[in-house]
């Protein structure tokens, strides 16, 4: 099996945490994703107002319920899902997607380019695993980031490969780049 050794220039998925004082705990990838919308965000800083509201809602609501925030700007979308994971800790799942731009056709005017949809048959967790694997993370690293067992990641990968018709991680990364 061929292993992907290069990482994508910009991460597509990441996760971060905050504590009861609403200070962000994140790695470099999560920081990069968040900085594309909030320039002052860094590991250890206080959450921006929008994220703090989500975190408070997660902590005050029913445990296990995810709250979602979509941030859009020209050419990209940041999707943030927030879940209370206990003991005052809140987890943020972050995904960045490119948005389709309108293409001007000189003969027909404006043709809208169709954005990829979620009709690939993957579950939410399978999408999380696929994005992290496509970014070059190993099964163990994906498992640590998502708080699941390494064997569970491998099981998800087998299902992802079957559903998307790919044979390995490199093909998976290429397939996700095309989307």
PyMOL commands that set and color helices and strands:
alter all, ss='L'
color gray80, all
select helices_A, chain A and resi 28-35+49-60+124-134+139-146+150-164+169-178
alter helices_A, ss='H'
color red, helices_A
select strands_A, chain A and resi 13-18+24-26+67-73+76-86+89-98+102-105+109-112
alter strands_A, ss='S'
color yellow, strands_A
deselect
rebuild
show_as cartoon
